[in-house]
């Protein structure tokens, strides 16, 4: 199965949960996954927090072979 997740929110919890889903599908379920951030979501390095580490999940996603588009 192929997954493509679009994130357009700069709400840290929303983006964090979307990236968690992307990582689970990619790493644990070994699916083909792409993530596209648009609009306010492209600011993910700025709104990433210690509790909702969107930047860290995004880095993990790219390191494990996920397709990431901004």
C-alpha positions in Angstrom: 0.0 0.0 0.0 1.2 3.5 -0.8 0.5 6.4 1.6 0.7 10.1 0.9 0.1 12.4 3.9 -0.5 16.2 3.4 0.0 18.5 6.4 -1.1 22.1 6.2 -1.5 23.0 9.9 1.1 24.8 12.1 -0.5 23.3 15.2 2.4 21.4 16.8 0.2 18.5 18.1 -1.5 18.0 14.7 1.7 18.0 12.7 3.4 15.7 15.3 0.6 13.1 15.1 0.6 13.2 11.3 4.4 12.6 11.3 4.0 9.8 13.9 1.5 8.1 11.6 3.9 8.5 8.6 6.8 7.0 10.6 4.7 4.0 11.8 3.5 3.3 8.3 7.0 3.6 6.9 9.1 2.0 9.6 6.9 -0.6 11.4 4.5 -1.5 8.5 7.1 -1.0 5.7 4.8 0.9 3.5 5.7 3.4 0.8 5.0 6.8 2.4 5.3 10.4 1.2 4.6 13.5 3.2 3.9 16.9 1.7 3.9 20.0 3.9 2.2 23.1 2.6 0.9 26.4 3.8 1.7 27.1 7.5 3.1 23.6 8.0 6.3 24.5 6.2 7.3 26.4 9.3 7.7 23.1 11.2 11.2 23.8 12.4 9.9 26.9 14.2 6.8 25.5 15.8 8.4 22.2 16.8 8.5 21.9 20.6 10.1 19.6 23.1 6.8 17.9 23.7 5.8 17.8 20.0 9.1 17.4 18.2 7.9 17.6 14.6 11.4 18.4 13.4 12.8 15.3 15.0 10.1 13.0 13.6 10.6 14.6 10.2 14.4 13.9 10.3 13.7 10.3 11.3 11.2 9.9 8.5 13.7 11.2 5.9 16.6 9.1 7.3 14.6 5.9 7.0 13.7 6.5 3.3 10.4 8.4 3.4 9.7 10.9 0.6 9.4 14.4 2.0 8.2 17.4 0.1 7.9 21.1 1.2 
